[in-house]
Amino acid sequence: MVSGLSTLEMTPPVNGARETKSLDTMTAAPARTATAIHIDDVSVSFPTGRKGCRTVLENISLDIEEGEFVVLLGETGCGKSTLLRLILGQDRPTSGRISVAGSLVQRVDARSSYVPQKYSLFPDRTVLENLAMGPETSKYHILGRLLPSFRAFRRQVREEALRQLSHMGLQASDAAKYPHQLSGGMQQRVAIAQALMMKSRVLLMDEAFSALDPATRSNLQRLLRTVWAETKPTVVFVTHNTAEALILGTRVIVLARQSREDHCGSRVALDMKLPASGMSLRNNGQQFLDLVEHVERFSRGDHHAPSADLNAANDPYESPNAFPSDGETL
Ligand SMILES: Nc1ncnc2c1ncn2[C@@H]1O[C@H](COP(=O)(O)OP(=O)(O)OP(=O)(O)O)[C@@H](O)[C@H]1O
């Protein structure tokens, strides 16, 4: 992992010209890490009837390293959820390939876990049952549950479920509750715990906090950053909220359409690394606000920004001192 702000890279490959700016400011080279998610020239088109089709994603190529916290941004309909579903294995690309942990994604499997905006819990199961269900059904089919080994496995899973609940700031007494007895924030905590129970190395989150009130959202942002810092899964997090992207991510990727034409899908408009130690308005002040505006310009498709914006001589993000040092938290 890149530690602290060793590099701030901005890669706006607009109109095919892949410009990379690397502002190396510290001496230590980033440690080499393995590729968790390899997206190779992926395009997706959907039929629109009468032999027409609409391209949603066009020639997306990305490598996401193990332990990166990637936040996907972009205007509504640009294809963020589509890309997440491809990584999960729920949808297949029209062309191109996606690999997770070195092998091709062809179906949903245990390599990735998914947290949607809401409604991911089974309403007729208790919290504990919701948490235990994934590991139990993936390891033991219905007849396998008659085996003596299942009892011991089940005990372990339930102990782990209680640990995850406590990790998520919930009480042991919440384990016996049903989802409708929990607030929206508590339900999302359980949904994250449910995803973490699967021990997947890739955690995919689709606007997972967008249905929450601001205070709950902020608590969960903090919690997620803590969990990520402790266990370093590879996270791909979709949001509309640029500030949330900067607070959570170690890398921000903006998807944007090049034009409104049906044959033009979204491409990577901006690919930017952030300090692994995190950013916040409190710690980064005006720099944070400027960076929000900078990223949103790419989200809006206003990527014909004057070159000065991406020119190191004029770039407000050039200074490494603007960002928190190692160890500084949100
Ligand atoms: N199965 C499908 N069939 C047809 N069109 C689809 C399908 N899935 C997605 N689309 C279309 O693809 C486009 C991208 O959808 P997607 O949900 O990925 O966008 P998004 O960036 O996540 O949007 P939002 O931010 O609003 O959630 C939309 O125009 C959507 O209607």
The ligand as a MOL file (V3000), in Angstrom:
LIG
                    3D

  0  0  0     0  0            999 V3000
M  V30 BEGIN CTAB
M  V30 COUNTS 31 33 0 0 0
M  V30 BEGIN ATOM
M  V30 1 N -30.1640 -4.4170 -17.2830 0
M  V30 2 C -30.2380 -3.2290 -17.9170 0
M  V30 3 N -30.9190 -3.0960 -19.0670 0
M  V30 4 C -30.9810 -1.9200 -19.7200 0
M  V30 5 N -30.3790 -0.7940 -19.2820 0
M  V30 6 C -29.6900 -0.8650 -18.1350 0
M  V30 7 C -29.5810 -2.0740 -17.3890 0
M  V30 8 N -28.8180 -1.8390 -16.3010 0
M  V30 9 C -28.4670 -0.5390 -16.3590 0
M  V30 10 N -29.0000 0.0390 -17.4550 0
M  V30 11 C -28.8230 1.4280 -17.8600 0
M  V30 12 O -27.4490 1.7030 -17.7800 0
M  V30 13 C -27.2520 3.0370 -17.3740 0
M  V30 14 C -26.2990 3.0520 -16.1940 0
M  V30 15 O -26.9590 2.5400 -15.0690 0
M  V30 16 P -26.2340 2.4440 -13.6520 0
M  V30 17 O -27.2780 2.0390 -12.6600 0
M  V30 18 O -25.0350 1.6120 -13.7600 0
M  V30 19 O -25.8030 3.9620 -13.4420 0
M  V30 20 P -25.2830 4.6710 -12.1190 0
M  V30 21 O -24.1320 5.5110 -12.5060 0
M  V30 22 O -25.0560 3.6740 -11.0430 0
M  V30 23 O -26.5500 5.5680 -11.7930 0
M  V30 24 P -27.0640 6.1330 -10.3740 0
M  V30 25 O -25.9720 7.0070 -9.8660 0
M  V30 26 O -28.2980 6.8820 -10.7230 0
M  V30 27 O -27.3300 4.9370 -9.4930 0
M  V30 28 C -28.6200 3.6170 -17.0550 0
M  V30 29 O -29.0490 4.3790 -18.1680 0
M  V30 30 C -29.4730 2.4000 -16.9000 0
M  V30 31 O -30.7980 2.6660 -17.2860 0
M  V30 END ATOM
M  V30 BEGIN BOND
M  V30 1 1 1 2
M  V30 2 1 2 3
M  V30 3 2 2 7
M  V30 4 2 3 4
M  V30 5 1 4 5
M  V30 6 2 5 6
M  V30 7 1 6 7
M  V30 8 1 6 10
M  V30 9 1 7 8
M  V30 10 2 8 9
M  V30 11 1 9 10
M  V30 12 1 10 11
M  V30 13 1 11 12
M  V30 14 1 11 30
M  V30 15 1 12 13
M  V30 16 1 13 14
M  V30 17 1 13 28
M  V30 18 1 14 15
M  V30 19 1 15 16
M  V30 20 2 16 17
M  V30 21 1 16 18
M  V30 22 1 16 19
M  V30 23 1 19 20
M  V30 24 2 20 21
M  V30 25 1 20 22
M  V30 26 1 20 23
M  V30 27 1 23 24
M  V30 28 2 24 25
M  V30 29 1 24 26
M  V30 30 1 24 27
M  V30 31 1 28 29
M  V30 32 1 28 30
M  V30 33 1 30 31
M  V30 END BOND
M  V30 END CTAB
M  END
